[in-house]
Amino acid sequence: MAAQNTATTDATQAGPSHSPTGRQWLALSVLVLSQLAVWLDNTVLNVALKTLADPTEGLGASPNQLQWSISSYTLVFAVLLFTGGVLADRYGHRRLLLTGMVLFGAASAWAAYSGSATELIVARGAMGIGSALIMPATLALIAQVFDERHRATAIAIWSGSSGIAIATGPMLSGALLDHFWWGSVFLVNVPIVVACVAGSFVFLPGVVTRVRQKFDPLGVVLSTAGLFAIVWGVIEGGHRNDWTDPAIVGSLAGGVLLVAVFVLVELRVANPSFDVRLFRDIRFTGASVAVMLTFFGLNGSMYYTSFYLQGVHGQTPLECGLSIAPVALGVLLGAPLSAKLVRAYGVRPVVTAAMLIATTGFVAYVFLDEHSGLPLFWVFLVLQGLGMGAAVAPTTEAIMAILPADRTGAGSAVNNSLRQIGGVLGVAVLGSVLVSVYRDRVTPRLSGLPSGAADGAAESPEATRLLGAKMRLPRLSDIADEGFVHAMHVASVVGAAAAAAGALIIWWGFRRTSSEARSSM
């Protein structure tokens, strides 16, 4: 308890006229590392996707199983963030952070030793439960540890840590895959969990606010079922290449209906876990939607980037991880820079410009082909990361500025859940676009092959190349490369449209003058 009291005292004594203490910076380090573990798990898997698809070195996962290996984690993460925020406010943010870290570490070990793609998907869902307890607590603890004057800087550092994960995750994954089996990419979480648990006891405040908010089980069930139905419909629609299939149409329509009922229920509940009333503030709505669209593009693009580098360019996992690193450079530059620019010019022009830069980064992918040099690819990645990094920190601070002090846990869950929902939909939508466009592109060129072989080869570039190797037909590899690049062009245009929509929403939602915007931050 002594460590708890000291941490709490340091947090409260550093007023607006004082700089943050060393203990406060150490507390922030623990929170950043906790979030880093969550983000690291997303990025390490991107480089491992091609290996997981391999029937010999991996699990022989199909394209829709690969999408679910990502989406099961982010979907569970997103829908349980509401509950995680409520639990954190009620039982203590540090306590929930510790519980989440232990669960996350145990589920990571399970994922590492999964014996099938289905088991991996389930283990990833369990990891999502742990992450849902971790993330609301980290942002809420920042609000406790730092005063208003320094909170924006702390949040910018916290937001920028996602860029570190984007950089280190693929490189770490590539290095591990070059020397160990695919499951090693999940075991990397275990030492991080140990360090965070130890640091939490020493540096984080253990105050329990005891907000006696009632649980909202109906809201959790409706949001989970609705989002699952939508994501399943999008992924399966792309896999089956039949969007008129009654099962697909029914899943999508049912999902939208359940989400609509969820909103109505939350409006009628006295203490909702996801307070949709917050969206009556146009600035809160604009910032939230912009965050969601940012992660829609980021997660979706990372899904197909590793296939482009490892499949089309023939890179090893380590080379792929190094090639993806420039996007992190953009994020790391954009996040702290945006905090300074917002103080000078306000949220509206800075975030709008950032989203347009990200749009440019997406559109630029259409200039890449099978023979493009990597320096051009890296420029596009830096642009994409710069725009996204500069957009996330100001929008996150704008969201947190609106929240009442006793709802920081539940409020931060809104922010983080929308990030994850955007990521889920990004992988689902852009991944399905990739699968559908690729199949339509290569199927006519496989017409000379036996019907059964042609159908299987059209499922993915990996399947096309594998058949080419078995039948000793090198031309199939060229067909796979050309078909994938074409599909990537279409997917990148969809991602660009999402980023451009985010720019328009910010410009429309933050219509007050720059001075008013700065005074509200």
N, C-alpha and C positions, 0 to 999 in steps of 0.2 A: 504493500500500500504506500510505502514511502516514495517509491518511484512514481506511483500514480499521482500523489499529491504534488510532488515537485514538478512533474510535467504540466499539471493543471495550473499551478502557480505561475510557471514561466509563461504559459499561454495568456494568462489574464493580466500579468504585470506589464507586458510589452504593449504600451498604449501607442496612440498615433504619433507621439513625439519620440518614440524609441525605435531603434532598429530591432529586427527579430534576433533572439538570442541563439547561441550555438545549439542549445537543446531543441529549440523550435526547428532549426534546420535539420537536425538529426531526426526529429519526428517526421518532417516532410520526406526525408530520405526513405524512411520505412514505408510511408504511404505510397511514394513513387515506385518503390521496389515491389510492393504488393500489387499495384496496378500493372507493373511491368510483367509480372508472372501471368496475369490474365491475358494481356495483349500478346505476350510471347507465344502463348499456346496457339493463338490464331495464325501467327506468321510462320512458325516452324512447320506447320502442316502444309502450307502452300507449296513449299519446295518438295515435300514428301509425297505429294499427290501422284506423280508419275510412278514413283516406286511402289506405292500402294496398289496401283492399277496393274502392276506386273504380277502374273500368276506365279512366278518362281521366286523373285526377291521380295515380293509383298504379299498382298491378300487376294490379288486378282479382282479388285473392286471394279464394278461397272461405273459408268459416268454418273448415274443417279445416286449410287452408293457413295461416290466421292463427294457429291454435293451434300448428301445427308451427313457425311462424316464432319463436315464443317457446320452445316445448318442445325444439326441436333444440339450442338454446343451453344451456338448463338441464340437459337430459338428458346431453349430452356432458360438460358441466361436472361433473355429479354423479358419473358413473361413472369419470371419469379423475382425480378428486380423490385416490382411493386411490393411484394411480400417482404423481401429483404430490407427495404427501406423502413417499413412499418416495424419490423422486428428490431432493427437497429435503434430506432427512436424509442422503443419501449424498453428494451433490455440492455441497451448500452452499445455504442458504436464499436468500441474496442472489443467487447465480448463477441459480437457478431463477426468482426474481422478475423479474430482468432479461430472461431468455429469454421468459418468459410475457408480459411487457409488450410486447416487440417483436412477437411473434406476434399478440397481441391487437390492436395498432395496425394491422398489415398487413391482418388479416382484417376490421377495421372499415372500412377503405378499400374492400375488395372488396365488402362488403355495401352500401356507399353507392352503388355503381355497378352493382348487380345488374340484369340485364335481364328477369328473370322471378321469380315467386314461388318456384319451385323452386331457382333459383340463390341467392336470398336465404336460403332454408332451409339450404342447404349452407354458405354463407358464415357464417351464424350458428353452425353447428356448429363451424367452424374457430375462431371467436371463443371458443367454449366450451373448446377445447383450451388456448388461452392463459390463460383464467381459471382453469383447473384447476391450472396451474403457479403462478399468482399467489397464490391464496387461502391454501393451506397455509403458504406462506412468510411471509405477513404475520403470522399469529397466532403462528407459531413464533419469528419475529424479535422480537415483543413479549416473549415469554418470555425471550429472550436479553438484551434491552435493559433490562428493568425487573426489580427484585427482587420478592420475594413481597409485601412491604408495599404496593408501588405498582402491582403487576400488575393487581389488580382494577379500579382506577381507569382504567388504560390500556385494559383490555379493554372497560370500559363506554364509554369514548370511541370506541374502535374499533367497537363494536356500534352506538352511536348514530349513527355516520356513515352508516349505511344510511338513517336518517331524513333526512339532508341530501340523499341521492340521491332519495328519495321526493319531497322538496319541489322540488328544483331540476330534476330530470329532466323531469317533465311540463311545467313552466314553460318550460324551455329548448327542449324539443321543440315546444311550442306556438308559441313565438316564431319558431323556425326555419321551421316549416311555414307560418306566415303570410307569410313573405317568400321562402322558397326551396323547392326540391323535396324530396320525402320522404327522399332519401338523405342530406341534410344532417344528420339526427339521428344518423347513425353517425360522420360526420366529426368530431364534437365530441370523440370519444375521442382523436384523434391528438395535439392539444396536451397533453392530460393525460398521455399516454404519454411524451412528450418530457420533461415536467417530472419525472415519477417516475424515469425512467432517470437523469437528471442528479442528482437528489437521492439516489438509491440509492448512487451512487459516492462521494458526499461524506459522508453521514451514517449509513449502515447498516453493521454489522459484516460483514466478509467471511470469517469463520471457517468452515471446512469441518469438520464433525464426523466425516466418514468412517465413518458407520454402515454396515457391510458387510452390509446386508440383501439377500437374494436377491429378484429380481423374481418376480412372481406372474402370469404371462401368462394362465394358465387362469382365475384368479379375475377378471381384468379382462374376459376374453371372456364368461364366464358372467354377470357382473353387467351388462355392457353389453347382451347379448342379452336377458336376462330383463327388465330395466327397459324396453328398447325395445318388447318384445312387449306388456308390460302397458300402456304409454302408447299404443301404436298401437291396441290393442284398445279402450281407453276412448274415444279420440278418434274412431275410425272407427265405434264403436258408436253414439255420439251423432250422427255425421254420417248414417249409414245408417238410424238409428232402428229398428234390428232387432238386439236383443241376443241373439237365438237363432240368428243367422247362424252357420253352422259355422266360418267364418273368424274371426269375433269371439270365439266361445267357445274355439276352438282357440288363438288368440293369447293370450287371458287365462290359460287353463289352462297353456299352455306357458310363459308368462312366470313364473307362480307356481312351476312345477316347476323352472325354471332358477334362480330365486332360492333355492329350497330346496337345490338341488344346490350352488350357490355357497356357502351357509352351511356345508354339510357339508365341502366342499373346504377352506374356510378354517380349519375346526376341525382338519383333519388336516395342514395345511401348517405346517412348523416356524416360518417367519417370514412370516405372512400380511400382505398389504398392508392389508387391512381386518381388524383383529383383533376378531372377533366374541366372543372370550373376555371382552372388556371389559364386555359386556352381562350378565355374571354379577353385576356390581355393580348392585343394584337402583336405586341413586341415579343411576348413570351412564345406565342404561336410561331411567329416568323423565325425566331432563333431556333426553336425546337425542330421545325421542319427542315431548316437549313442544315442542322447537325445530322439529321437523319439522311438527307440526300448526299451529304458529304461522305458518310460511311457506306452508303449504297454504292457510290462510285469506287471508293477505295477498296472495299472487300471484293467487289465484283472484278475489278481490274487485276487484283493480285491473284485471283483464281485462274485467269487465263494467261497471265504473264509467265508463270513458271512453265506452262506447257509450250509456250512460244520459245522460250530459251532452251529448255531441255529437249523438246521434240524437234522443232524446226532448226535450231542452231546446234543441236547435239551437245549441249553443255553438260558437264557433270553436276551433281547437286551442289557442290561447293562453288563451282564457277557460277551457277545460277544464283546462289545466295549473294555472292559478291556483286553480280550484275544488277540485282534488285536494290542494293544499298543506296544508290543515289536518290531514291524517293524519300528515304529517311533524312538525307541531307536537306532536302527541301522542307520537310516537316520541322526539323530542328531549327532551321533558319526562320521559318514563317511564324511559329508559335510565339517566341519572345519578341520578334519584331512587331507583330500585330498589337501586342499590349502597349508599346510605345506609340504606335500610330493612332490607336483608338483614343489615347489620352489627348492627342493633338487634333484629331479630325472627327472623332466619333465612330460609332459602330457602323453606321449605314454605308459610307463610302469605302471604308476599309474592307469590310466583309464582302460587300458586293464585288469589289475589285478582285478579292481573293478567289471568290467563286468563279469569276470569269477567267482568271488565270488557270484554275483547275480545268475549266471547260476547254481551254486551249490545249492543255496537256492531253486531254482525252481525244480531241479531234485530231491531234497530230499523229495518232496511231495509224491513221489511214495512209500515211506516207511510208509506213514500214512494209517491207516484203520479205521474201525468203532470203534475200541477199543483202539486206540493209546492215550497215556497220553498227557496232554497239555504241560508239560515241553519240550518234544521232538518237538512239534509243535512250541513252542516259540523260540527254538534254530534256527529252519529253518527260522522263520520270521526275527530274528535278522540278520542272514546271508544275506537274501534277501534285507533288508533295508540298511545294511552296504554297500553292493555293489552298490546299486542304489544311495545312498547319496554321496558316494565317486566318482561316475561317473558324476553326474549332475553339480556340482559346477565348476570343471575344464573345462568341455566342454562348459558350458555357458560363462565362461570368455574367452575361446578361440574364440568363436563366436563373442563376443562383441569387442575383440581386433582387429578384421579385419575391423570393420565398420567405415566409415567416421563419424566425429563428428556431422555433420548436418543431419545424417540419423539414429540416435540412436533409435528414436521411431519406424520407419519402420523396422530397423534391428532387434530390440528386438522382433518385431512382428513375424519375421521369426522364431526366437528361440521358442517363446511361441506357435506359431501356430503348429510347428512340435511336440511340447509336446502334444498338444491337439489332433492333428491328430493321434499320436501314441496311446493316451488314447482311442479315439473313436474306432480305429481299434482293440485295445486290447480287449475292451468289446464286440465288434461285433464278432471278430474272435473266441476268447476263449469262449465267451458266446454261440456262435453257435456250436462250438465243443462240449461244455458241453451238450447242448440240443440234438444234433444229436446222440452222443455216448450214452447218457442216454436212449433215446428212443429205440435205437437198442439193448441195453443191457436188458431192462426190458420187452419189448414187448413179447418175447417168454414165459416169466414166468407169463404173465397175460392171456395166451391163454384160461384158463378155465373159465374166466369171460364172461359175456354177451358182445357182440362185441362193442356196443356203450360205455359201461362203460370202457372196456379195452382201447379203443382208447383215451378217455379222461384222464384216469389214467396215460398213458404213456407220457403225455405232460411234466410233471415235477414231482420232488419228492413230492412237496406239494400236487399235485393232487392225486398222488398214496396214500399218507398217509390219505388224506381226504376221499377217497373212502374206504380205510381200516377201518376207524373209522365208516363210515356210515353202512358198511356191516358186521362190527364186525369181521374183518379178520386181526388179529395182524400180520400175516406173510407178509402182504403188506407193513407194515412199515419196516420190515427187507429187503424186496426186494428194497424199495426206498433207504435205507441207502447204501446197497451194490452197487446198480446201480450208485448212485451219486458218491461214492468214486472212482469207476472205471472210470467214466467220468472225475472226477477231476484229476486223474493220467494222462490221455491222454492230457487234457488241460495244465497241468503243464509242460509236455514234450514240447509242442508247445511253451510255454513261455520261457522255457530254451533254445530252439533253437534260439529264437529271441535275447536273451541276449548274447548267444555265437556268433551270427552273428555280434552283436555290438562290441564285443571284437576283432573279426577279422578285422572289418572295421577300428577301431581305430589303431590297430597295422599296418595296411597297409597304412592308410591315414597320420599318423604322423611318417613318415620315417626319418625325420631329426634327428640329434643327440640331446641328452638331453640338451646340452648347448645352441644349436640354439633354441630349443623349449622354454627354459626358457627366452632367450633374447627377444623372440617375444611376451611373455605374458605381 
